[in-house]
Amino acid sequence: KNQATANKRRRPNEGNPDDAPSTFEQELMLLDEEEEVDTVLVDEGDALAIEDKLVKPHSWSRPPVPNISAVNDKIVFQQIDVDFYKGTKIEGMPGPDHSPVAIIRIFGVTESGNSVVAHVHGFMPYFYVRAPDNFQETHVSD
């Protein structure tokens, strides 16, 4: 038998439309290309200068940030959101002794209306489940 004929018989799905990129994949590629075209690089100094000239609604303005002593003052705020990221361990902090470590980021607002973000270092994530009152060591078996 001819080798080319044998290869054609082994590949019955050749030319199958399911093997081609889907319309969805093609649309995603086009969106990526459009996004690249729409990206405009702006000098940060120019952007800040323009931002200063914009008229902001009064409701967006924040009260001035008070002078706070890290030694003497507390920052009390209402937590609005929380997330975490991985970062470099800070020497002297409890928790894992190697990087990267979990750093919790707490977003909130003070009573006077100032926005706050607290980066909590030295936190060791854990999961706690209270055992029932009648829990015995015999309940844990291999």
Contacts in CASP RR format, 6 or more apart in sequence:
PFRMAT RR
TARGET T0000
AUTHOR 0000-0000-0000
METHOD contacts of the structure
MODEL  1
KNQATANKRRRPNEGNPDDAPSTFEQELMLLDEEEEVDTVLVDEGDALAI
EDKLVKPHSWSRPPVPNISAVNDKIVFQQIDVDFYKGTKIEGMPGPDHSP
VAIIRIFGVTESGNSVVAHVHGFMPYFYVRAPDNFQETHVSD
8 14 0 8 1.000
13 19 0 8 1.000
62 113 0 8 1.000
62 114 0 8 1.000
62 115 0 8 1.000
63 112 0 8 1.000
63 113 0 8 1.000
63 114 0 8 1.000
65 114 0 8 1.000
66 112 0 8 1.000
66 114 0 8 1.000
68 75 0 8 1.000
75 110 0 8 1.000
75 116 0 8 1.000
75 118 0 8 1.000
76 110 0 8 1.000
76 111 0 8 1.000
77 108 0 8 1.000
77 109 0 8 1.000
77 110 0 8 1.000
77 111 0 8 1.000
77 116 0 8 1.000
77 118 0 8 1.000
78 108 0 8 1.000
78 109 0 8 1.000
78 110 0 8 1.000
78 111 0 8 1.000
79 106 0 8 1.000
79 107 0 8 1.000
79 108 0 8 1.000
80 107 0 8 1.000
80 108 0 8 1.000
80 109 0 8 1.000
81 106 0 8 1.000
81 107 0 8 1.000
81 108 0 8 1.000
82 104 0 8 1.000
82 105 0 8 1.000
82 106 0 8 1.000
82 107 0 8 1.000
83 104 0 8 1.000
83 105 0 8 1.000
84 102 0 8 1.000
84 103 0 8 1.000
84 104 0 8 1.000
84 105 0 8 1.000
85 102 0 8 1.000
85 103 0 8 1.000
85 105 0 8 1.000
86 100 0 8 1.000
86 101 0 8 1.000
86 102 0 8 1.000
86 103 0 8 1.000
87 99 0 8 1.000
87 100 0 8 1.000
87 101 0 8 1.000
87 103 0 8 1.000
88 99 0 8 1.000
88 100 0 8 1.000
88 101 0 8 1.000
89 95 0 8 1.000
89 96 0 8 1.000
89 97 0 8 1.000
89 98 0 8 1.000
89 99 0 8 1.000
89 100 0 8 1.000
89 101 0 8 1.000
89 121 0 8 1.000
89 122 0 8 1.000
90 121 0 8 1.000
90 122 0 8 1.000
93 121 0 8 1.000
93 122 0 8 1.000
94 122 0 8 1.000
94 124 0 8 1.000
95 101 0 8 1.000
95 122 0 8 1.000
95 123 0 8 1.000
95 124 0 8 1.000
96 124 0 8 1.000
101 121 0 8 1.000
101 122 0 8 1.000
102 123 0 8 1.000
102 125 0 8 1.000
103 119 0 8 1.000
103 120 0 8 1.000
103 121 0 8 1.000
103 122 0 8 1.000
103 123 0 8 1.000
104 119 0 8 1.000
104 120 0 8 1.000
104 123 0 8 1.000
105 117 0 8 1.000
105 118 0 8 1.000
105 119 0 8 1.000
105 120 0 8 1.000
106 116 0 8 1.000
106 117 0 8 1.000
106 118 0 8 1.000
106 120 0 8 1.000
107 115 0 8 1.000
107 116 0 8 1.000
107 117 0 8 1.000
108 115 0 8 1.000
108 116 0 8 1.000
108 117 0 8 1.000
109 115 0 8 1.000
109 116 0 8 1.000
110 116 0 8 1.000
END
